[in-house]
Structures are given as structure tokens and as C-alpha cells.
Amino acid sequence: MLDRIVIDSNICNGRPTVRVTRITAQTIVEFLAAGNSVDDVLDEYPTLTREDILACLAYSSRLLAHQFTLERIA
């Protein structure tokens, strides 16, 4: 995953992107969450590979593994 997802402050405002593209991991996950298949994403972004898409999912999963605490704002 680390060789596929990169963070560069000069690309997409420092958002995680698929290497050598300006396609954010968030964009890929949003396509999948909207019901698009991996093949649909590959058709839309032909420069990506199946492994790139799986890396986006793995990256997102690692972020969600962190513990978050929500506080109520008055």
C-alpha cells in the first residue's frame, strides 16, 4: 500500500493520492460507496490498476482503525 498511496503537499492539497496520478483515495472510495464496481472505476480511470483500488480501500481501513471520540457541541 505504501508504494501506491502517496501524500505530497504539492498534489491535491496534500490529500492521499494514487501514485503518479492526481486521483485521490477518497475519490475511489466514494465511487465504490456509491455502488460502482471495481471494473466501473477501472473503466472511468484507465490509468489505475485493481491493486491501486485495493490500496485505496486498505488505506481507508487503516484510517478507520484509529480510535475517534466525538464530543457534543453545545
CHARMM internal coordinates of N, CA and C (Angstrom, degrees):
IC EDIT
DIST 1 N 1 CA 1.4481
DIST 1 CA 1 C 1.5243
ANGL 1 N 1 CA 1 C 110.67
DIST 1 C 2 N 1.3186
ANGL 1 CA 1 C 2 N 117.05
DIHE 1 N 1 CA 1 C 2 N -40.91
DIST 2 N 2 CA 1.4588
ANGL 1 C 2 N 2 CA 119.53
DIHE 1 CA 1 C 2 N 2 CA -175.19
DIST 2 CA 2 C 1.5178
ANGL 2 N 2 CA 2 C 112.93
DIHE 1 C 2 N 2 CA 2 C -63.56
DIST 2 C 3 N 1.3175
ANGL 2 CA 2 C 3 N 117.85
DIHE 2 N 2 CA 2 C 3 N -24.05
DIST 3 N 3 CA 1.4544
ANGL 2 C 3 N 3 CA 118.90
DIHE 2 CA 2 C 3 N 3 CA 178.69
DIST 3 CA 3 C 1.5245
ANGL 3 N 3 CA 3 C 112.00
DIHE 2 C 3 N 3 CA 3 C -86.98
DIST 3 C 4 N 1.3363
ANGL 3 CA 3 C 4 N 118.12
DIHE 3 N 3 CA 3 C 4 N -8.59
DIST 4 N 4 CA 1.4642
ANGL 3 C 4 N 4 CA 121.93
DIHE 3 CA 3 C 4 N 4 CA -178.05
DIST 4 CA 4 C 1.5249
ANGL 4 N 4 CA 4 C 113.14
DIHE 3 C 4 N 4 CA 4 C -106.20
DIST 4 C 5 N 1.3196
ANGL 4 CA 4 C 5 N 117.69
DIHE 4 N 4 CA 4 C 5 N -33.11
DIST 5 N 5 CA 1.4666
ANGL 4 C 5 N 5 CA 122.11
DIHE 4 CA 4 C 5 N 5 CA -179.19
DIST 5 CA 5 C 1.5218
ANGL 5 N 5 CA 5 C 107.91
DIHE 4 C 5 N 5 CA 5 C -107.20
DIST 5 C 6 N 1.3208
ANGL 5 CA 5 C 6 N 115.76
DIHE 5 N 5 CA 5 C 6 N 123.68
DIST 6 N 6 CA 1.4651
ANGL 5 C 6 N 6 CA 120.36
DIHE 5 CA 5 C 6 N 6 CA -177.43
DIST 6 CA 6 C 1.5218
ANGL 6 N 6 CA 6 C 110.30
DIHE 5 C 6 N 6 CA 6 C -126.68
DIST 6 C 7 N 1.3174
ANGL 6 CA 6 C 7 N 114.32
DIHE 6 N 6 CA 6 C 7 N 153.77
DIST 7 N 7 CA 1.4634
ANGL 6 C 7 N 7 CA 120.88
DIHE 6 CA 6 C 7 N 7 CA 175.00
DIST 7 CA 7 C 1.5223
ANGL 7 N 7 CA 7 C 106.87
DIHE 6 C 7 N 7 CA 7 C -123.75
DIST 7 C 8 N 1.3178
ANGL 7 CA 7 C 8 N 114.39
DIHE 7 N 7 CA 7 C 8 N 118.61
DIST 8 N 8 CA 1.4558
ANGL 7 C 8 N 8 CA 121.50
DIHE 7 CA 7 C 8 N 8 CA -179.89
DIST 8 CA 8 C 1.5272
ANGL 8 N 8 CA 8 C 106.63
DIHE 7 C 8 N 8 CA 8 C -133.31
DIST 8 C 9 N 1.3093
ANGL 8 CA 8 C 9 N 116.99
DIHE 8 N 8 CA 8 C 9 N 121.48
DIST 9 N 9 CA 1.4665
ANGL 8 C 9 N 9 CA 120.76
DIHE 8 CA 8 C 9 N 9 CA -176.10
DIST 9 CA 9 C 1.5313
ANGL 9 N 9 CA 9 C 112.26
DIHE 8 C 9 N 9 CA 9 C -60.64
DIST 9 C 10 N 1.3177
ANGL 9 CA 9 C 10 N 118.08
DIHE 9 N 9 CA 9 C 10 N -17.87
DIST 10 N 10 CA 1.4611
ANGL 9 C 10 N 10 CA 121.72
DIHE 9 CA 9 C 10 N 10 CA 179.71
DIST 10 CA 10 C 1.5338
ANGL 10 N 10 CA 10 C 113.46
DIHE 9 C 10 N 10 CA 10 C -90.91
DIST 10 C 11 N 1.3216
ANGL 10 CA 10 C 11 N 117.07
DIHE 10 N 10 CA 10 C 11 N -2.88
DIST 11 N 11 CA 1.4672
ANGL 10 C 11 N 11 CA 121.29
DIHE 10 CA 10 C 11 N 11 CA -178.62
DIST 11 CA 11 C 1.5144
ANGL 11 N 11 CA 11 C 109.41
DIHE 10 C 11 N 11 CA 11 C -122.74
DIST 11 C 12 N 1.3099
ANGL 11 CA 11 C 12 N 116.41
DIHE 11 N 11 CA 11 C 12 N 122.93
DIST 12 N 12 CA 1.4806
ANGL 11 C 12 N 12 CA 123.00
DIHE 11 CA 11 C 12 N 12 CA 177.42
DIST 12 CA 12 C 1.5319
ANGL 12 N 12 CA 12 C 112.34
DIHE 11 C 12 N 12 CA 12 C 51.91
DIST 12 C 13 N 1.3296
ANGL 12 CA 12 C 13 N 115.74
DIHE 12 N 12 CA 12 C 13 N 41.14
DIST 13 N 13 CA 1.4701
ANGL 12 C 13 N 13 CA 121.84
DIHE 12 CA 12 C 13 N 13 CA 178.23
DIST 13 CA 13 C 1.5175
ANGL 13 N 13 CA 13 C 113.38
DIHE 12 C 13 N 13 CA 13 C 55.40
DIST 13 C 14 N 1.3165
ANGL 13 CA 13 C 14 N 116.57
DIHE 13 N 13 CA 13 C 14 N 32.40
DIST 14 N 14 CA 1.4572
ANGL 13 C 14 N 14 CA 120.51
DIHE 13 CA 13 C 14 N 14 CA 176.27
DIST 14 CA 14 C 1.5178
ANGL 14 N 14 CA 14 C 114.69
DIHE 13 C 14 N 14 CA 14 C 81.00
DIST 14 C 15 N 1.3118
ANGL 14 CA 14 C 15 N 117.88
DIHE 14 N 14 CA 14 C 15 N 9.29
DIST 15 N 15 CA 1.4650
ANGL 14 C 15 N 15 CA 120.00
DIHE 14 CA 14 C 15 N 15 CA 176.79
DIST 15 CA 15 C 1.5325
ANGL 15 N 15 CA 15 C 109.33
DIHE 14 C 15 N 15 CA 15 C -74.03
DIST 15 C 16 N 1.3125
ANGL 15 CA 15 C 16 N 117.24
DIHE 15 N 15 CA 15 C 16 N 149.92
DIST 16 N 16 CA 1.4681
ANGL 15 C 16 N 16 CA 119.62
DIHE 15 CA 15 C 16 N 16 CA 177.65
DIST 16 CA 16 C 1.5313
ANGL 16 N 16 CA 16 C 110.42
DIHE 15 C 16 N 16 CA 16 C -63.14
DIST 16 C 17 N 1.3140
ANGL 16 CA 16 C 17 N 115.73
DIHE 16 N 16 CA 16 C 17 N 129.18
DIST 17 N 17 CA 1.4631
ANGL 16 C 17 N 17 CA 121.11
DIHE 16 CA 16 C 17 N 17 CA -179.38
DIST 17 CA 17 C 1.5251
ANGL 17 N 17 CA 17 C 110.07
DIHE 16 C 17 N 17 CA 17 C -128.20
DIST 17 C 18 N 1.3139
ANGL 17 CA 17 C 18 N 114.41
DIHE 17 N 17 CA 17 C 18 N 160.95
DIST 18 N 18 CA 1.4556
ANGL 17 C 18 N 18 CA 119.76
DIHE 17 CA 17 C 18 N 18 CA 172.78
DIST 18 CA 18 C 1.5277
ANGL 18 N 18 CA 18 C 106.74
DIHE 17 C 18 N 18 CA 18 C -74.09
DIST 18 C 19 N 1.3138
ANGL 18 CA 18 C 19 N 116.08
DIHE 18 N 18 CA 18 C 19 N 133.69
DIST 19 N 19 CA 1.4701
ANGL 18 C 19 N 19 CA 122.10
DIHE 18 CA 18 C 19 N 19 CA -175.75
DIST 19 CA 19 C 1.5241
ANGL 19 N 19 CA 19 C 111.78
DIHE 18 C 19 N 19 CA 19 C -46.48
DIST 19 C 20 N 1.3035
ANGL 19 CA 19 C 20 N 114.64
DIHE 19 N 19 CA 19 C 20 N 145.49
DIST 20 N 20 CA 1.4728
ANGL 19 C 20 N 20 CA 125.61
DIHE 19 CA 19 C 20 N 20 CA 179.82
DIST 20 CA 20 C 1.5302
ANGL 20 N 20 CA 20 C 114.29
DIHE 19 C 20 N 20 CA 20 C 49.66
DIST 20 C 21 N 1.3397
ANGL 20 CA 20 C 21 N 116.70
DIHE 20 N 20 CA 20 C 21 N 27.09
DIST 21 N 21 CA 1.4668
ANGL 20 C 21 N 21 CA 121.02
DIHE 20 CA 20 C 21 N 21 CA 173.61
DIST 21 CA 21 C 1.5187
ANGL 21 N 21 CA 21 C 107.88
DIHE 20 C 21 N 21 CA 21 C -136.64
DIST 21 C 22 N 1.2913
ANGL 21 CA 21 C 22 N 115.28
DIHE 21 N 21 CA 21 C 22 N 176.37
DIST 22 N 22 CA 1.4600
ANGL 21 C 22 N 22 CA 121.90
DIHE 21 CA 21 C 22 N 22 CA 170.62
DIST 22 CA 22 C 1.5232
ANGL 22 N 22 CA 22 C 108.98
DIHE 21 C 22 N 22 CA 22 C -115.21
DIST 22 C 23 N 1.3077
ANGL 22 CA 22 C 23 N 115.57
DIHE 22 N 22 CA 22 C 23 N 30.56
DIST 23 N 23 CA 1.4661
ANGL 22 C 23 N 23 CA 122.26
DIHE 22 CA 22 C 23 N 23 CA 179.04
DIST 23 CA 23 C 1.5213
ANGL 23 N 23 CA 23 C 107.33
DIHE 22 C 23 N 23 CA 23 C -97.36
DIST 23 C 24 N 1.3328
ANGL 23 CA 23 C 24 N 116.19
DIHE 23 N 23 CA 23 C 24 N 118.26
DIST 24 N 24 CA 1.4567
ANGL 23 C 24 N 24 CA 119.32
DIHE 23 CA 23 C 24 N 24 CA -177.30
DIST 24 CA 24 C 1.5242
ANGL 24 N 24 CA 24 C 111.05
DIHE 23 C 24 N 24 CA 24 C -79.65
DIST 24 C 25 N 1.3228
ANGL 24 CA 24 C 25 N 114.71
DIHE 24 N 24 CA 24 C 25 N 151.25
DIST 25 N 25 CA 1.4631
ANGL 24 C 25 N 25 CA 120.47
DIHE 24 CA 24 C 25 N 25 CA 174.85
DIST 25 CA 25 C 1.5207
ANGL 25 N 25 CA 25 C 109.48
DIHE 24 C 25 N 25 CA 25 C -59.57
DIST 25 C 26 N 1.3162
ANGL 25 CA 25 C 26 N 116.65
DIHE 25 N 25 CA 25 C 26 N -36.27
DIST 26 N 26 CA 1.4647
ANGL 25 C 26 N 26 CA 121.51
DIHE 25 CA 25 C 26 N 26 CA 178.94
DIST 26 CA 26 C 1.5270
ANGL 26 N 26 CA 26 C 110.83
DIHE 25 C 26 N 26 CA 26 C -59.85
DIST 26 C 27 N 1.3102
ANGL 26 CA 26 C 27 N 117.37
DIHE 26 N 26 CA 26 C 27 N -42.57
DIST 27 N 27 CA 1.4644
ANGL 26 C 27 N 27 CA 121.21
DIHE 26 CA 26 C 27 N 27 CA 179.52
DIST 27 CA 27 C 1.5249
ANGL 27 N 27 CA 27 C 110.70
DIHE 26 C 27 N 27 CA 27 C -59.12
DIST 27 C 28 N 1.3196
ANGL 27 CA 27 C 28 N 116.53
DIHE 27 N 27 CA 27 C 28 N -45.09
DIST 28 N 28 CA 1.4647
ANGL 27 C 28 N 28 CA 120.63
DIHE 27 CA 27 C 28 N 28 CA -178.68
DIST 28 CA 28 C 1.5143
ANGL 28 N 28 CA 28 C 110.44
DIHE 27 C 28 N 28 CA 28 C -64.69
DIST 28 C 29 N 1.3194
ANGL 28 CA 28 C 29 N 117.30
DIHE 28 N 28 CA 28 C 29 N -45.77
DIST 29 N 29 CA 1.4639
ANGL 28 C 29 N 29 CA 120.65
DIHE 28 CA 28 C 29 N 29 CA -179.77
DIST 29 CA 29 C 1.5260
ANGL 29 N 29 CA 29 C 110.59
DIHE 28 C 29 N 29 CA 29 C -63.73
DIST 29 C 30 N 1.3199
ANGL 29 CA 29 C 30 N 117.53
DIHE 29 N 29 CA 29 C 30 N -38.25
DIST 30 N 30 CA 1.4655
ANGL 29 C 30 N 30 CA 120.53
DIHE 29 CA 29 C 30 N 30 CA 178.64
DIST 30 CA 30 C 1.5358
ANGL 30 N 30 CA 30 C 111.60
DIHE 29 C 30 N 30 CA 30 C -64.76
DIST 30 C 31 N 1.3311
ANGL 30 CA 30 C 31 N 117.44
DIHE 30 N 30 CA 30 C 31 N -39.47
DIST 31 N 31 CA 1.4634
ANGL 30 C 31 N 31 CA 120.09
DIHE 30 CA 30 C 31 N 31 CA 175.67
DIST 31 CA 31 C 1.5314
ANGL 31 N 31 CA 31 C 110.25
DIHE 30 C 31 N 31 CA 31 C -59.32
DIST 31 C 32 N 1.3338
ANGL 31 CA 31 C 32 N 115.97
DIHE 31 N 31 CA 31 C 32 N -46.84
DIST 32 N 32 CA 1.4592
ANGL 31 C 32 N 32 CA 119.92
DIHE 31 CA 31 C 32 N 32 CA -178.97
DIST 32 CA 32 C 1.5283
ANGL 32 N 32 CA 32 C 111.24
DIHE 31 C 32 N 32 CA 32 C -65.88
DIST 32 C 33 N 1.3203
ANGL 32 CA 32 C 33 N 116.91
DIHE 32 N 32 CA 32 C 33 N -39.61
DIST 33 N 33 CA 1.4666
ANGL 32 C 33 N 33 CA 120.98
DIHE 32 CA 32 C 33 N 33 CA 179.59
DIST 33 CA 33 C 1.5269
ANGL 33 N 33 CA 33 C 111.45
DIHE 32 C 33 N 33 CA 33 C -65.94
DIST 33 C 34 N 1.3185
ANGL 33 CA 33 C 34 N 116.41
DIHE 33 N 33 CA 33 C 34 N -27.56
DIST 34 N 34 CA 1.4620
ANGL 33 C 34 N 34 CA 120.99
DIHE 33 CA 33 C 34 N 34 CA 179.83
DIST 34 CA 34 C 1.5286
ANGL 34 N 34 CA 34 C 111.83
DIHE 33 C 34 N 34 CA 34 C -79.79
DIST 34 C 35 N 1.3216
ANGL 34 CA 34 C 35 N 116.60
DIHE 34 N 34 CA 34 C 35 N -2.77
DIST 35 N 35 CA 1.4521
ANGL 34 C 35 N 35 CA 119.97
DIHE 34 CA 34 C 35 N 35 CA 177.10
DIST 35 CA 35 C 1.5099
ANGL 35 N 35 CA 35 C 115.32
DIHE 34 C 35 N 35 CA 35 C 104.27
DIST 35 C 36 N 1.3175
ANGL 35 CA 35 C 36 N 117.11
DIHE 35 N 35 CA 35 C 36 N 0.24
DIST 36 N 36 CA 1.4564
ANGL 35 C 36 N 36 CA 119.89
DIHE 35 CA 35 C 36 N 36 CA 176.85
DIST 36 CA 36 C 1.5231
ANGL 36 N 36 CA 36 C 109.55
DIHE 35 C 36 N 36 CA 36 C -72.34
DIST 36 C 37 N 1.3081
ANGL 36 CA 36 C 37 N 116.40
DIHE 36 N 36 CA 36 C 37 N 146.43
DIST 37 N 37 CA 1.4543
ANGL 36 C 37 N 37 CA 120.83
DIHE 36 CA 36 C 37 N 37 CA 177.59
DIST 37 CA 37 C 1.5281
ANGL 37 N 37 CA 37 C 109.80
DIHE 36 C 37 N 37 CA 37 C -85.28
DIST 37 C 38 N 1.3250
ANGL 37 CA 37 C 38 N 114.98
DIHE 37 N 37 CA 37 C 38 N 167.79
DIST 38 N 38 CA 1.4665
ANGL 37 C 38 N 38 CA 119.36
DIHE 37 CA 37 C 38 N 38 CA 175.36
DIST 38 CA 38 C 1.5284
ANGL 38 N 38 CA 38 C 109.33
DIHE 37 C 38 N 38 CA 38 C -58.88
DIST 38 C 39 N 1.3149
ANGL 38 CA 38 C 39 N 116.88
DIHE 38 N 38 CA 38 C 39 N -40.90
DIST 39 N 39 CA 1.4682
ANGL 38 C 39 N 39 CA 119.80
DIHE 38 CA 38 C 39 N 39 CA 178.76
DIST 39 CA 39 C 1.5255
ANGL 39 N 39 CA 39 C 111.71
DIHE 38 C 39 N 39 CA 39 C -63.43
DIST 39 C 40 N 1.3370
ANGL 39 CA 39 C 40 N 117.42
DIHE 39 N 39 CA 39 C 40 N -36.78
DIST 40 N 40 CA 1.4671
ANGL 39 C 40 N 40 CA 120.38
DIHE 39 CA 39 C 40 N 40 CA 176.12
DIST 40 CA 40 C 1.5241
ANGL 40 N 40 CA 40 C 110.69
DIHE 39 C 40 N 40 CA 40 C -60.70
DIST 40 C 41 N 1.3279
ANGL 40 CA 40 C 41 N 116.01
DIHE 40 N 40 CA 40 C 41 N -44.51
DIST 41 N 41 CA 1.4703
ANGL 40 C 41 N 41 CA 120.16
DIHE 40 CA 40 C 41 N 41 CA -179.81
DIST 41 CA 41 C 1.5259
ANGL 41 N 41 CA 41 C 110.06
DIHE 40 C 41 N 41 CA 41 C -64.47
DIST 41 C 42 N 1.3167
ANGL 41 CA 41 C 42 N 116.43
DIHE 41 N 41 CA 41 C 42 N -42.08
DIST 42 N 42 CA 1.4663
ANGL 41 C 42 N 42 CA 119.90
DIHE 41 CA 41 C 42 N 42 CA 178.68
DIST 42 CA 42 C 1.5231
ANGL 42 N 42 CA 42 C 111.57
DIHE 41 C 42 N 42 CA 42 C -63.24
DIST 42 C 43 N 1.3271
ANGL 42 CA 42 C 43 N 117.02
DIHE 42 N 42 CA 42 C 43 N -35.29
DIST 43 N 43 CA 1.4716
ANGL 42 C 43 N 43 CA 120.08
DIHE 42 CA 42 C 43 N 43 CA 176.22
DIST 43 CA 43 C 1.5234
ANGL 43 N 43 CA 43 C 111.03
DIHE 42 C 43 N 43 CA 43 C -67.08
DIST 43 C 44 N 1.3409
ANGL 43 CA 43 C 44 N 116.36
DIHE 43 N 43 CA 43 C 44 N -39.26
DIST 44 N 44 CA 1.4633
ANGL 43 C 44 N 44 CA 121.45
DIHE 43 CA 43 C 44 N 44 CA -178.83
DIST 44 CA 44 C 1.5341
ANGL 44 N 44 CA 44 C 111.77
DIHE 43 C 44 N 44 CA 44 C -72.35
DIST 44 C 45 N 1.3269
ANGL 44 CA 44 C 45 N 115.61
DIHE 44 N 44 CA 44 C 45 N -34.85
DIST 45 N 45 CA 1.4690
ANGL 44 C 45 N 45 CA 121.82
DIHE 44 CA 44 C 45 N 45 CA -178.02
DIST 45 CA 45 C 1.5350
ANGL 45 N 45 CA 45 C 108.91
DIHE 44 C 45 N 45 CA 45 C -125.90
DIST 45 C 46 N 1.3161
ANGL 45 CA 45 C 46 N 117.85
DIHE 45 N 45 CA 45 C 46 N 80.23
DIST 46 N 46 CA 1.4683
ANGL 45 C 46 N 46 CA 120.90
DIHE 45 CA 45 C 46 N 46 CA -174.38
DIST 46 CA 46 C 1.5300
ANGL 46 N 46 CA 46 C 115.20
DIHE 45 C 46 N 46 CA 46 C -64.50
DIST 46 C 47 N 1.3300
ANGL 46 CA 46 C 47 N 117.50
DIHE 46 N 46 CA 46 C 47 N -14.22
DIST 47 N 47 CA 1.4689
ANGL 46 C 47 N 47 CA 118.87
DIHE 46 CA 46 C 47 N 47 CA 178.02
DIST 47 CA 47 C 1.5293
ANGL 47 N 47 CA 47 C 111.81
DIHE 46 C 47 N 47 CA 47 C -79.29
DIST 47 C 48 N 1.3306
ANGL 47 CA 47 C 48 N 116.93
DIHE 47 N 47 CA 47 C 48 N -13.93
DIST 48 N 48 CA 1.4642
ANGL 47 C 48 N 48 CA 120.63
DIHE 47 CA 47 C 48 N 48 CA 179.77
DIST 48 CA 48 C 1.5214
ANGL 48 N 48 CA 48 C 111.31
DIHE 47 C 48 N 48 CA 48 C -83.65
DIST 48 C 49 N 1.3125
ANGL 48 CA 48 C 49 N 114.81
DIHE 48 N 48 CA 48 C 49 N 159.13
DIST 49 N 49 CA 1.4634
ANGL 48 C 49 N 49 CA 121.73
DIHE 48 CA 48 C 49 N 49 CA 173.32
DIST 49 CA 49 C 1.5210
ANGL 49 N 49 CA 49 C 108.35
DIHE 48 C 49 N 49 CA 49 C -116.59
DIST 49 C 50 N 1.3051
ANGL 49 CA 49 C 50 N 115.42
DIHE 49 N 49 CA 49 C 50 N 165.10
DIST 50 N 50 CA 1.4697
ANGL 49 C 50 N 50 CA 120.69
DIHE 49 CA 49 C 50 N 50 CA 176.05
DIST 50 CA 50 C 1.5344
ANGL 50 N 50 CA 50 C 110.04
DIHE 49 C 50 N 50 CA 50 C -57.14
DIST 50 C 51 N 1.3236
ANGL 50 CA 50 C 51 N 116.32
DIHE 50 N 50 CA 50 C 51 N -38.31
DIST 51 N 51 CA 1.4670
ANGL 50 C 51 N 51 CA 120.65
DIHE 50 CA 50 C 51 N 51 CA 179.88
DIST 51 CA 51 C 1.5240
ANGL 51 N 51 CA 51 C 111.52
DIHE 50 C 51 N 51 CA 51 C -65.27
DIST 51 C 52 N 1.3305
ANGL 51 CA 51 C 52 N 117.48
DIHE 51 N 51 CA 51 C 52 N -33.78
DIST 52 N 52 CA 1.4713
ANGL 51 C 52 N 52 CA 121.00
DIHE 51 CA 51 C 52 N 52 CA 176.09
DIST 52 CA 52 C 1.5285
ANGL 52 N 52 CA 52 C 110.12
DIHE 51 C 52 N 52 CA 52 C -62.72
DIST 52 C 53 N 1.3221
ANGL 52 CA 52 C 53 N 116.16
DIHE 52 N 52 CA 52 C 53 N -43.59
DIST 53 N 53 CA 1.4692
ANGL 52 C 53 N 53 CA 120.52
DIHE 52 CA 52 C 53 N 53 CA -179.42
DIST 53 CA 53 C 1.5224
ANGL 53 N 53 CA 53 C 110.26
DIHE 52 C 53 N 53 CA 53 C -65.71
DIST 53 C 54 N 1.3193
ANGL 53 CA 53 C 54 N 116.77
DIHE 53 N 53 CA 53 C 54 N -42.32
DIST 54 N 54 CA 1.4670
ANGL 53 C 54 N 54 CA 120.01
DIHE 53 CA 53 C 54 N 54 CA 178.09
DIST 54 CA 54 C 1.5268
ANGL 54 N 54 CA 54 C 110.82
DIHE 53 C 54 N 54 CA 54 C -64.91
DIST 54 C 55 N 1.3239
ANGL 54 CA 54 C 55 N 117.07
DIHE 54 N 54 CA 54 C 55 N -34.04
DIST 55 N 55 CA 1.4691
ANGL 54 C 55 N 55 CA 120.65
DIHE 54 CA 54 C 55 N 55 CA 177.11
DIST 55 CA 55 C 1.5279
ANGL 55 N 55 CA 55 C 110.43
DIHE 54 C 55 N 55 CA 55 C -65.75
DIST 55 C 56 N 1.3361
ANGL 55 CA 55 C 56 N 117.61
DIHE 55 N 55 CA 55 C 56 N -37.60
DIST 56 N 56 CA 1.4677
ANGL 55 C 56 N 56 CA 121.08
DIHE 55 CA 55 C 56 N 56 CA 176.95
DIST 56 CA 56 C 1.5278
ANGL 56 N 56 CA 56 C 110.28
DIHE 55 C 56 N 56 CA 56 C -62.79
DIST 56 C 57 N 1.3147
ANGL 56 CA 56 C 57 N 116.35
DIHE 56 N 56 CA 56 C 57 N -42.30
DIST 57 N 57 CA 1.4687
ANGL 56 C 57 N 57 CA 119.88
DIHE 56 CA 56 C 57 N 57 CA 178.03
DIST 57 CA 57 C 1.5245
ANGL 57 N 57 CA 57 C 111.17
DIHE 56 C 57 N 57 CA 57 C -66.18
DIST 57 C 58 N 1.3163
ANGL 57 CA 57 C 58 N 116.88
DIHE 57 N 57 CA 57 C 58 N -41.79
DIST 58 N 58 CA 1.4642
ANGL 57 C 58 N 58 CA 120.45
DIHE 57 CA 57 C 58 N 58 CA 179.37
DIST 58 CA 58 C 1.5291
ANGL 58 N 58 CA 58 C 110.52
DIHE 57 C 58 N 58 CA 58 C -64.22
DIST 58 C 59 N 1.3206
ANGL 58 CA 58 C 59 N 116.66
DIHE 58 N 58 CA 58 C 59 N -40.88
DIST 59 N 59 CA 1.4629
ANGL 58 C 59 N 59 CA 121.22
DIHE 58 CA 58 C 59 N 59 CA 178.53
DIST 59 CA 59 C 1.5312
ANGL 59 N 59 CA 59 C 109.90
DIHE 58 C 59 N 59 CA 59 C -61.75
DIST 59 C 60 N 1.3221
ANGL 59 CA 59 C 60 N 116.38
DIHE 59 N 59 CA 59 C 60 N -46.53
DIST 60 N 60 CA 1.4625
ANGL 59 C 60 N 60 CA 120.74
DIHE 59 CA 59 C 60 N 60 CA 179.07
DIST 60 CA 60 C 1.5251
ANGL 60 N 60 CA 60 C 111.22
DIHE 59 C 60 N 60 CA 60 C -61.53
DIST 60 C 61 N 1.3089
ANGL 60 CA 60 C 61 N 116.08
DIHE 60 N 60 CA 60 C 61 N -40.68
DIST 61 N 61 CA 1.4608
ANGL 60 C 61 N 61 CA 120.66
DIHE 60 CA 60 C 61 N 61 CA 178.97
DIST 61 CA 61 C 1.5289
ANGL 61 N 61 CA 61 C 111.11
DIHE 60 C 61 N 61 CA 61 C -62.21
DIST 61 C 62 N 1.3127
ANGL 61 CA 61 C 62 N 116.80
DIHE 61 N 61 CA 61 C 62 N -40.84
DIST 62 N 62 CA 1.4684
ANGL 61 C 62 N 62 CA 119.94
DIHE 61 CA 61 C 62 N 62 CA 178.78
DIST 62 CA 62 C 1.5191
ANGL 62 N 62 CA 62 C 111.31
DIHE 61 C 62 N 62 CA 62 C -64.94
DIST 62 C 63 N 1.3368
ANGL 62 CA 62 C 63 N 116.95
DIHE 62 N 62 CA 62 C 63 N -37.47
DIST 63 N 63 CA 1.4619
ANGL 62 C 63 N 63 CA 119.63
DIHE 62 CA 62 C 63 N 63 CA 177.16
DIST 63 CA 63 C 1.5237
ANGL 63 N 63 CA 63 C 111.05
DIHE 62 C 63 N 63 CA 63 C -64.14
DIST 63 C 64 N 1.3131
ANGL 63 CA 63 C 64 N 116.29
DIHE 63 N 63 CA 63 C 64 N -41.55
DIST 64 N 64 CA 1.4600
ANGL 63 C 64 N 64 CA 120.66
DIHE 63 CA 63 C 64 N 64 CA -178.60
DIST 64 CA 64 C 1.5273
ANGL 64 N 64 CA 64 C 112.34
DIHE 63 C 64 N 64 CA 64 C -71.02
DIST 64 C 65 N 1.3083
ANGL 64 CA 64 C 65 N 117.26
DIHE 64 N 64 CA 64 C 65 N -17.59
DIST 65 N 65 CA 1.4569
ANGL 64 C 65 N 65 CA 120.97
DIHE 64 CA 64 C 65 N 65 CA 179.69
DIST 65 CA 65 C 1.5287
ANGL 65 N 65 CA 65 C 111.98
DIHE 64 C 65 N 65 CA 65 C -71.73
DIST 65 C 66 N 1.3300
ANGL 65 CA 65 C 66 N 116.64
DIHE 65 N 65 CA 65 C 66 N -17.29
DIST 66 N 66 CA 1.4630
ANGL 65 C 66 N 66 CA 120.04
DIHE 65 CA 65 C 66 N 66 CA 177.99
DIST 66 CA 66 C 1.5288
ANGL 66 N 66 CA 66 C 109.20
DIHE 65 C 66 N 66 CA 66 C -72.87
DIST 66 C 67 N 1.2916
ANGL 66 CA 66 C 67 N 116.08
DIHE 66 N 66 CA 66 C 67 N 148.10
DIST 67 N 67 CA 1.4547
ANGL 66 C 67 N 67 CA 119.58
DIHE 66 CA 66 C 67 N 67 CA 179.78
DIST 67 CA 67 C 1.5264
ANGL 67 N 67 CA 67 C 109.93
DIHE 66 C 67 N 67 CA 67 C -85.82
DIST 67 C 68 N 1.3200
ANGL 67 CA 67 C 68 N 114.74
DIHE 67 N 67 CA 67 C 68 N 131.67
DIST 68 N 68 CA 1.4586
ANGL 67 C 68 N 68 CA 120.91
DIHE 67 CA 67 C 68 N 68 CA 179.70
DIST 68 CA 68 C 1.5216
ANGL 68 N 68 CA 68 C 108.80
DIHE 67 C 68 N 68 CA 68 C -118.83
DIST 68 C 69 N 1.3076
ANGL 68 CA 68 C 69 N 116.19
DIHE 68 N 68 CA 68 C 69 N 146.58
DIST 69 N 69 CA 1.4541
ANGL 68 C 69 N 69 CA 121.71
DIHE 68 CA 68 C 69 N 69 CA 175.47
DIST 69 CA 69 C 1.5282
ANGL 69 N 69 CA 69 C 107.96
DIHE 68 C 69 N 69 CA 69 C -120.27
DIST 69 C 70 N 1.3091
ANGL 69 CA 69 C 70 N 115.07
DIHE 69 N 69 CA 69 C 70 N 128.10
DIST 70 N 70 CA 1.4592
ANGL 69 C 70 N 70 CA 119.91
DIHE 69 CA 69 C 70 N 70 CA 178.36
DIST 70 CA 70 C 1.5164
ANGL 70 N 70 CA 70 C 109.41
DIHE 69 C 70 N 70 CA 70 C -98.16
DIST 70 C 71 N 1.2883
ANGL 70 CA 70 C 71 N 115.86
DIHE 70 N 70 CA 70 C 71 N 135.14
DIST 71 N 71 CA 1.4641
ANGL 70 C 71 N 71 CA 120.93
DIHE 70 CA 70 C 71 N 71 CA 177.45
DIST 71 CA 71 C 1.5132
ANGL 71 N 71 CA 71 C 109.14
DIHE 70 C 71 N 71 CA 71 C -115.50
DIST 71 C 72 N 1.2936
ANGL 71 CA 71 C 72 N 115.39
DIHE 71 N 71 CA 71 C 72 N 139.11
DIST 72 N 72 CA 1.4583
ANGL 71 C 72 N 72 CA 120.10
DIHE 71 CA 71 C 72 N 72 CA 178.42
DIST 72 CA 72 C 1.5177
ANGL 72 N 72 CA 72 C 108.67
DIHE 71 C 72 N 72 CA 72 C -77.48
DIST 72 C 73 N 1.3227
ANGL 72 CA 72 C 73 N 115.32
DIHE 72 N 72 CA 72 C 73 N 132.71
DIST 73 N 73 CA 1.4610
ANGL 72 C 73 N 73 CA 120.78
DIHE 72 CA 72 C 73 N 73 CA 177.55
DIST 73 CA 73 C 1.5161
ANGL 73 N 73 CA 73 C 106.94
DIHE 72 C 73 N 73 CA 73 C -96.61
DIST 73 C 74 N 1.2993
ANGL 73 CA 73 C 74 N 115.21
DIHE 73 N 73 CA 73 C 74 N 127.32
DIST 74 N 74 CA 1.4787
ANGL 73 C 74 N 74 CA 119.76
DIHE 73 CA 73 C 74 N 74 CA -176.69
DIST 74 CA 74 C 1.4872
ANGL 74 N 74 CA 74 C 112.75
DIHE 73 C 74 N 74 CA 74 C -70.39
END
COOR INIT
IC SEED 1 N 1 CA 1 C
IC BUILD
